[in-house]
Amino acid sequence: MVVTGAGGGVGRGIALSCAAAGADVVVASRHENGEETVALITANGGAAAWVHCDVTVAADVHAAVALAVERTGRLDGMVHNATSRRSGEPARLETVADALVDEHVAVSMRGAYLCATAALPHLRESRGALVTMTSPAGMEGSFMLPVYGTVKAALRGFTKSLAREWAPYGITVNTVSPLAMTPAMTYAWGEDPGLEARTTSRVPLGWIGDPERDIGPPVVFLLGEGARYVTGQTLVVDGGRFMNL
């Protein structure tokens, strides 16, 4: 199992949940906080290894997949969770810098392409699963986040296309739209004392999801045998915040 962007936040929660379900997890991240994720997994009796991985670099992605296969002899699942660290940076289209566009496209779309191509030969052998991560911004648009909304919408199209293309191989391909507490959200709440109440008031269940307890288990489901007849779908895991599918 490989989870990209698993050094913290949602990616870490997914990695912890996968490990708790019995997977040997390769924590693929650009920064050494991936080692902290591995330490948390092993402290709970799980199996994991960290590998430096910039998802925009083909050699890094192939190395992450190779490590997973080396550790277990197979690859059952690939989760492309990595996203630009500037994903929440607001800007109108006319003020967006070319560099920001390039970064979003590289991390979200080139990263998805590289994860898929690196994983395909092994997922075909195991009849495994690929999971990507989208957002309501990619389904209904998002004010002041035109580039982020674009790449998240593109990920849905990519996911659906691969679900059709890979169905004859028995590989399932789905995408998840999460709402969870992340370091960025924690910081934002600290800067604006009223933001927490405003945010949670828009969630019918009344709280922001925990990456490990609330987001990880649905991803584990999509990666597992119980979801072998589920493909090409968008699973929204956000306490009811988005209900427009």
ZIMO-V881175 format. One line per field, one symbol per residue. ss: DSSP state (~ for helix, > for strand, _ for the rest). phi: phi as a letter, one per 40 degrees, with the letter a starting at -180 (. if undefined). A space follows every 10 residues. Layout:
ss=???
phi=???
This chain:
ss=_>>>____~~ ~~~~~~~~~~ ___>>>>>>_ __~~~~~~~~ ~~~___>>>> >>_____~~~ ~~~~~~~~~~ ~~____>>>> __________ >_~~~__~~~ ~~~~~~~~~~ ~~~~~~~~~~ ~~~~~~__>> >>>>__~~~~ ____>~~~~~ ~~~~~~~~~~ ~~~~~~~~~_ _>>>>>>>_> __~~~~~~~~ ~___~~~~~~ ________>_ ~~~~~~~~~~ ~~~_~~~___ ___>>>>___ _____
phi=.bbcgccafc cccccccccc chccbccbac bccccccccc ccccgcbaac bcacccbdcc cccccccccc cbgabcabbc bdaccbcccc acdcbccdcc dccdcccccc dccccccccd dcccccfcab bbbbaddcbb gadgbccdcc cccccccccc ccdcccdccg ccbbbbbcba cbdccccccc cbdccdcccc ccbdcgaccc dccbcddccd dccbccbcbb agbbbcbagg dbbcc
